[in-house]
Amino acid sequence: MTNPGIAARIAAAADHAVERDCPRCGAPILTAWAGRTAALHVTADAEPIDLASEIQARLEGRLTWRLLVSTLGVRRIVWREPLSVPPPRASRAS
């Protein structure tokens, strides 16, 4: 038998990304503790940003994040390094 109080405390301390709604606007967001030592509490948009938004955020001095999903389905938010920015998607001509 598990203690629900202990299970809740372990889950709250874990670095797993949790999907919830923004308390201000209701948009879907992800929250997590990013990192395991001196972690930052991160709140990020649930939708990925495009390259232009990534560049704009960097120019404004903001950090950007990416969502990693393990083979077991565990989701973690990690700092996105400049080399890990995905290339722009190619558009298809009709």
Helices and strands as residue ranges (DSSP letters): H 4-13, E 18-21, E 28-34, E 40-45, H 51-59, E 65-69, E 75-79, G 82-84
